[in-house]
Amino acid sequence: MRLKTFAGGVHPPDNKHRSAALPIEDMAVPTQVVIHMSQHIGAPSKPVVSVGDEVKVGQLIAEATGFVSIPQHASISGKVTKIERFTHPTGGISQAIQITSDGNDAWLEFADDPNYMDLSVEEMKQRVNNAGICGMGGAGFPTFVKLSPPADKPIDTVILNGVECEPYLTSDHRLMLEKGECIVQGLKLIMKMVGARQGMIGIEANKPDAIDLMSKLCAKETALSVVPLQLRYPQGAEKQLIYAATKRKVPNAGGLPSAVGVVVQNVGTAFAIYEAIRYQKPLVERIITVTGSVVKTPKNLRARIGTPFQELVDACGGLNQEPGKYICGGPMMGFAIPSLEASVGKGSSGLVILDKKEASDIEERDCLRCARCIDVCPMDLMPSLIVAHVKVGDLDNAVKMGLNDCIKCGSCAYVCPAHIRLVQWIDTGKLSWAEAQRKK
């Protein structure tokens, strides 16, 4: 088997053995959910319910407020008990709707449309838009927008991202094994909506069972293929996956996949698209991996959007020792959060809990000029020099060196012998630059 890849990157221990072989379990319906208005890139959703309203699962509770925005739906049935600011899965605070369960788990009716493949492109896109789907790999870009590329950027290839290169996480792996046929149908729907003639599914070599299954499912489809990939992080980043699969290079300085005729979607997003178009089912649940050295029984859970993280941990038997760090997402690109107070969002692919030794804070030292960060940068940047400019407030030169092209994958920080917090410094620079542009 010839494995494809990209230049640069690293290969941290994947630690997927804890949950890779565990089937997806349906989590009990939570007694309360907190559904945030900002679960996606773009304008926050606007509540259309009030405190005291009774809602059913799948009912619209917040509407999109622009083209780059998505609606939100109730994930449990019950009463709206609060609309205020709550702790966000990324660690901040944002507006959210709290729903308290009535114990009935009453759903709106969703009818199976067996002729869903015959729908027009516009009808398909409208169902995706109505379902409130955003990228489920973590970025959270509104899917409807991604399925509407500029007219002057024709799309010929759709790539499904089944790489899941983040250590610890196995939710996409399990979804491919258990819902492979639905994912393939989702791929075909995406291809129809963007007018692509070929579809690919990128999967890393540490998932041989998924490669075998998806290859069998695509075998009779001449336009579909599976692309086995080497183990290399961040292979799941859009630009790196596109290059590995097609050898097309998305330009830096804000270049998008559509510039090279490609649309990339996560396999979880493809599954959600299939359910939205066939059943008109809104995105009210997702698969999330709960794992880490201190989790008693790691699991892949199907959880309702808005489920408190604490309830996820309880469903895994709790913790076997005092935790050192909670991470929403994976350890490379996820967000460290102060507690389990936050809740599951549409982009929450994992909850990783580390012990105190694994999470120990190492003092940052002066740069050694070893250039390891440059060697591994998948974007061909010079992270140490960008950070040097950020530290002294020289944002103009930091931008010239590619500050805004950084995908914050963490490869540079992973190999830095001086333990410089390169990603955090770059993120600080990005935020400062954005604020400066707003003031202008």
N, C-alpha and C positions, 0 to 999 in steps of 0.2 A: 504494500500500500504506500503510495507516494504522498507524503504529508506536506502541505503548503504552509507558509508562514510569512512574516514580515521582518524587516530589519530593526534591531534594537530590542528593548524589552528585557524582562527578567523571568525567572521561574521560581517563585517562593513555594515552600511546601504547601500543597493544596489542602491537606487536612479534610478531605471530603469523605474519608472512610467512615466517619461517624454516622453519616445519614444517607450516603449514596444508594444503599441497598434497601432503604426503608420506603415502603409504599406510602402514598399520600393518604393522610387521615383527615376525615371531616371533623373539624373542631365543633364543640358544642356551641349553640347560639349564645352569644354573650348577653348579659343582662343589661348592658349599656354600651353604646358606641359613640365615638366622637369623630365626625366626618368633617375634615378641613375643606375650606374653600380654596386653598392653594395647595393642590396636590400635583401641580403641573407647571410647566413653563408657560408664562403668559399672564393675562389678566385673571385675578381671582374670580371665582363664581359668586353669584349674588343670591342669597337666600330668597326662596319664594314661599316659605312656610313661616309660621309664627309659633312662639312658645304656647303649648297647649294643644296644638294640632295633632290629630291622629294620622299615622301614616302606615302604609304597607310596604313590604319589601319590593324594591324596584320603582317606587314612586319618586317622581321628580321633587327634589327638595331645594335645588339651587340651579339657576340658569347660567349659561355662558354669558360673558359680558363683552365679547368681541370675537373677531375671527380666530385669534390665538387664545382660546379659552375653551373650557369644557363644562358641561352640566354635571351635577352630582345627584345621586339617588340614595334613598333610604336602604340600608343593608339589613335592617331588622324591622319588624312591625312593632308599633307602640306609640308613645307620645313624645313629641318634641318638648324637652324639659329645659334646655338652655340654648341660647345663641350668643356666644361671647368668645373671648380669646382663650385658647387652650394651648398646651405644649404640643409643638409640631414634631413629627418624626425626625426632622433634621436638627432638633434641639432648640429651635426658636419658639416664638409665640405667634399664633395667627388666629383669625376668626374661624370658628367651627360651629357645627350644629350637633348638639347632644341629643340622642334619642334613647329613651328608657323602654326596655322591652315590655310587651304585654303578655309574653309567654306563649303566644299563639303562632308566631312565625308565619303570618299570613302574607302570601305573595300576590302581586298583581298577576293576572293571567297572561301567559306568553304562549302564543300558538306556533306550532311547528309549520314552517313554510317549506314543503318538500321541493318546490320549484325555485329555491333561492338563487341558484346559479343562473336562472333566466332573467333575473331582475336587471334593470338598466343600471349603468354605472352610477348615475345620479341617485337612484333609489338606494343602492348599496351604500354610497357615501353618506346619505342622510341617515340611514340606520346606524352607521358607525358613529356619526356625530351625535345622534340622539342618545346613544349608549354611554357617552361620557368616557370614552377610551383614550388613554394617553400611553406613552411608551412605558412598558412594564419592566424594562431592564434596569431602570433607575433614573434615566434622564427626564422622563415625564413629559416629552413633547407631545402636544395634542395630535392624535393619530389622523384625524380628519384633515388637518393642515398638511401633514406629511403625504397624504394620499392625493393632494391637490398641487402637484409641482407646477412651476411656471410653464406656460405654453411653449416658450422658446427653449425649454430644457426637456426634450423627449426622453422617456425612461425605457430602456430595453431590458433591464435586469433587476429582479427583486432578490435580495439576500435575506434569508431568515437567520437571525443570530441565535444559535444554540450552543455557543462557545462556553458561556458561563465560566470565564477564566478566573473570577474572584475566588480566592481560597475559602474553604468551608461551605460555600453555597451549593445546593443540589436541587433546588426547586425546578429549574428549567430541565435538568436531566430527568427527573421523575415525570415531569409533564410530558416530555417526548415519549417516554416509555409507556405511559398510561393513556395518553390522548394523541398518539401519533397521527392517526387517520384524520382527526379533526384539524390538527395543525397543518397537514398537507392541503386539506380543503381551504383553510385560511390563506395559505400561500397562493393557491389558485385564484381565490377571490381578490387578493391584493394585486396579483398580476393583471387581472381583468380591469380593476379600477384605475391602474396607472398605465395600461396599455403595453406591458412588458411581454417580451416573447420568450424569456427564459427565467427560471427560478432556481435558486441555489439554497441549500441549508448548510451552514458552516458549523461543524462540531469538532471539538478537540479530541485528541486520541485517547484521553483518559476516560472516554465514554464509549467504548467499543460496542456495547450493547445498543446504545442509541444510534450509533453509526449504522450498525447492521439493520436495525428495525426500519429506520427512516430510508435507508437505501432500498430495502424491499418494497416499501410503500411507494417509492418514486420510480421503481423499475419499469413500470408499464407506461410512464408518462415521459415522452421524449423531450419535453421542454423542462423537466425537473431533474436535478442532480444533487447529490450530497458531496460536500467538500470536506474531507478529513484534514484536520489541521494539527500541526505540531503543538506541543505544550509550551506556550509562551505567553506571558502576561505583558501588555493588555490586548491580547488577540481579539477580545470582544468589542474593543472600541471601533466605532464605525469606519474611520479611515483606515485603520490597520486591517480590519476584516475585509474591506473592499479590495485593498491591495493584495492581501493573501489569496483571495478567491479569484480575482480578475486581472491582477497586475495593473489596474488603473489607479492613478495617484490623484486623490482629491487635493486641490491646491490649498496651501495655507492662507492666512489673511482672510479668514471668514468663508473659505470655500465650502460648499455643501455637496453631499453625494450626488445630487441632481446634476451638478456640473459635469459629471462623468457618466451620466445616464443610469444611475443606480438609486434604488430606494432600499433602505435596511429597516427591518422590523424584528423585534424580539419574538421568540417562539411563543411566549406567553401572550404577547399582543396579538399574534396571528390566531391563537385560540380564542381570545376575546372577540376578535373580529368575526370569526366563524359563528360564535354564539349570538352576536349582535345581529348579523345578517340573517341567519337561519331562524332564530327564535325571537328576535328583537329584544334580547335580554340585556339590560344595562350591566355595567361593570360594578358589581356589588361584592365580589369576593375574589381572592387570589391565593396562589400557593406561596407560602413563606417557609424558609428553612430556619428552625430554631436550634442552635447548636453552640458548641464551645466546650472548653475543658471543664467548666463548672456546671454545665447543664446535665442533670441526672439521666434523662432519656431524650437525646436529640430526636427531632421529628421533622418531617415535611408536612405542614398543616395547610388545609384549605380553610382560610379564615375570612370572616366578613370584614369588609373595609370599615375601619373605625374601631376594631377590637383592641382593647388596651393591651399593651405589651406584657403587663403583669399576668394577664389571663393566658397568654401564650406560654409563658414560663410555667404557670401552674399546670397547664395541660401536659407539660413535659416532666412532671413530677417535682418541679422546683429545682433548686441548686444544691450541689453537694458540698460547697464551701463558699466562703465570702468572696464575692466577685471583685475583680480589679478594674474592669471596664465593660460598659455596655456599648455595643456598636450596632447602629441601624444600617443594614447592608453588609458588605464584606469588609475585611480589615484594611484593604488597600484604598478603596474609594468611598467607604461608608462614613457615617457621621457618628462620632462619639457623643453619647447622650448621658446626662447626669443621673437619670433614674429610669424606671420602667413606667413612668407616668404617661408617656406618649402612646399613640395608637397606630395601628396599621394603616398605611396609605397605599394608594394605587401603585406606587413605585417601590414599595417595601419588599424586597426580594429575600431579605434575611434578617435575623436578629442573632448576633454573635456575642457571647459573653465569655470573657477571658478571666483567668485567675490573676492574682496580683503580680506574680513573677512575669507572666507574659506581657502585662500592661505596664511594667515598670518604666518610669520616665528617665531617659538618659540625657545628661547635660549636653547642650549644644556647644561645639568647639569651633575654632576658626577653620575656614576652608583650607584644605591641604593642597589644592590645585592638582588633584590627581586625575581629574577629567572623567572619572567613572560615570558621573551623572550624564555627561555628554555622550558617552559610549552607549548608554542604554536608552536614551530618550527616543521614543518611537516617533516623535514629531521633528527630529533633527534640530532640536534647540540646544542652547547652552544654559541649562538651569542655574548653575552657580553664578554666572555673570549677570543673568536677569535678576537674581536675588540680590546681588551686590548693588545694583542700581536701585532696587526697591528699598533696600535698607537705608539708603541716604536720600530717599525721596525723589530720585531722578526718574520719574515715571515716563517721560518722553523717550528716553533711551531704552528703558525697559520694554516699552511697546515696540520700538524699532527692532529689538532683538527677539520679539515674538512672545511677549507676555500674554497676549490674548489668544495665542495659538495653543497654549498649554492645555491639555485635556485633564490635568490633575490626576493622572493615573497613579502617581506615587512611586514609579520605578526609580526615579532619581534619589528620593529620600531613602528608599529601601537599600540602595548600595552605598550610600554616603558614609565613609568611615568616620567623619566628624559629627555625624548625627544631626546635621543641619536640617531644620524643619522646612525643607525647600518648598513643599506643596503649600504649607500654611503661609509662607512669605509671599509666594506667587499669588495665592488667593487674596491676601491682604492688598497686594499691588493691583489686582484686578478690581477689587471693590473701591480702592482709592481712585483709580483711573475712571471708573464708571461715575463716581460721585463728582469728580472734576468735570466730566463731560456734561453731566446734568446741570451743573452750575453755569457752564458756558451757554 
